[in-house]
Amino acid sequence: QVQLVQSGGGLVQAGESLRLSCAASGRPFSTTIMGWFRRAPGQEREFVASITYGGSTRYVDSVKGRFSISRDNAKNMVYLQMNSLKAEDTAVYYCAGRPIGAPDYSYWGQGTQVTVSS
């Protein structure tokens, strides 16, 4: 079992930046792929980014070049740096964990609201 506790988020103007943090505890961090998802009002949950223990990353096309996912394996932390924010980035953001070899993300943070005003 992995417990994920998020921090960060809030209200910003378009073009500004925010950083989300996620602290993991429980299952060995080294065997967990970490990701960020988001759910905008009235929409399905959407994959945003993921990172392996070794640092390989993936992003949804809409955030490439603006968002950056990173992890500090010594501190069991994952971060999502969000730059050049747009109104369409407004959503509840979730940190998530997927054990290596598992088909789905099974560990979820509590969610944090990000609101970008235009």
C-alpha positions as MATLAB code, in Angstrom:
seq = 'QVQLVQSGGGLVQAGESLRLSCAASGRPFSTTIMGWFRRAPGQEREFVASITYGGSTRYVDSVKGRFSISRDNAKNMVYLQMNSLKAEDTAVYYCAGRPIGAPDYSYWGQGTQVTVSS';
ca = [
       0.000    0.000    0.000;
       1.171    3.523   -0.780;
      -0.107    6.692    0.807;
       0.129    9.861   -1.278;
      -0.266   13.323    0.231;
      -0.383   16.313   -2.093;
       0.414   19.963   -1.524;
       0.473   23.068   -3.674;
      -2.105   24.345   -6.094;
      -4.276   27.422   -5.869;
      -5.416   30.350   -7.988;
      -3.086   32.027  -10.483;
      -3.315   34.249  -13.538;
      -2.755   32.901  -17.028;
       0.947   32.795  -17.852;
       2.015   32.251  -14.261;
       3.529   29.145  -12.674;
       2.676   26.685   -9.921;
       4.378   23.644   -8.452;
       2.516   20.649   -7.085;
       4.170   18.264   -4.643;
       3.332   14.716   -3.654;
       4.811   12.848   -0.686;
       4.748    9.056   -0.863;
       5.001    6.584    1.991;
       4.518    2.848    2.324;
       5.494    0.617   -0.602;
       9.101    0.958   -1.826;
       9.244    4.069   -3.951;
      11.744    2.462   -6.287;
       9.159    0.030   -7.675;
       6.436    2.604   -8.263;
       5.873    4.635  -11.404;
       4.502    8.019  -10.416;
       2.099   10.147  -12.374;
      -0.125   13.199  -12.366;
      -3.694   13.252  -13.627;
      -6.321   15.973  -13.747;
     -10.077   16.282  -13.960;
     -11.621   19.457  -15.319;
     -15.255   20.321  -14.530;
     -17.590   18.130  -16.547;
     -14.754   16.153  -18.112;
     -13.144   12.760  -17.715;
      -9.953   12.303  -15.738;
      -6.950   12.926  -17.981;
      -3.372   11.675  -17.828;
      -0.921   14.573  -17.544;
       2.548   13.153  -16.945;
       4.456   10.201  -15.530;
       7.974    9.387  -14.410;
       9.795    6.152  -13.681;
      12.286    5.606  -10.886;
      15.056    6.070  -13.428;
      13.658    9.392  -14.598;
      11.986    8.493  -17.897;
       9.067   10.833  -18.485;
       5.891   10.994  -20.562;
       3.508   13.919  -21.095;
       0.152   14.541  -22.662;
       0.626   16.670  -25.769;
      -1.243   19.666  -24.356;
       1.353   20.251  -21.598;
       4.573   19.397  -23.422;
       7.057   22.237  -23.133;
       5.126   23.840  -20.261;
       4.936   21.201  -17.514;
       7.788   19.214  -16.014;
       7.493   16.154  -13.778;
      10.335   15.198  -11.465;
      10.975   12.969   -8.501;
      13.361   12.957   -5.557;
      13.868    9.288   -4.812;
      15.791    9.991   -1.608;
      12.816   11.919   -0.202;
      10.011    9.870   -1.797;
       8.675   13.001   -3.441;
       7.182   13.751   -6.843;
       6.688   17.221   -8.294;
       4.808   18.792  -11.170;
       6.177   22.153  -12.227;
       3.568   23.970  -14.292;
       4.671   27.011  -16.305;
       2.830   29.254  -18.745;
      -0.471   28.146  -17.268;
      -3.606   28.525  -19.348;
      -7.259   28.755  -18.381;
      -7.777   25.273  -19.852;
      -5.342   23.863  -17.274;
      -7.940   24.556  -14.587;
      -8.746   21.240  -12.914;
      -8.347   19.126   -9.832;
      -4.905   17.512  -10.058;
      -4.163   14.082   -8.628;
      -0.879   12.411   -7.820;
      -0.923    8.683   -8.573;
       1.277    5.618   -8.258;
       1.466    2.447  -10.342;
       3.517   -0.560   -9.287;
       5.913   -1.700  -12.002;
       4.153   -4.344  -14.072;
       0.662   -3.332  -12.988;
      -1.790   -2.268  -15.730;
      -3.331    0.639  -13.843;
      -2.583    3.312  -11.286;
      -3.833    2.036   -7.955;
      -2.629    4.648   -5.492;
      -4.117    8.144   -5.491;
      -3.569   11.394   -3.663;
      -6.396   13.473   -2.272;
      -6.461   15.933   -5.180;
      -5.693   19.626   -5.261;
      -7.470   22.418   -7.111;
      -5.605   24.470   -9.694;
      -7.507   27.461  -11.056;
      -6.088   29.630  -13.825;
      -7.875   32.897  -14.496;
      -7.610   34.502  -17.920;
];
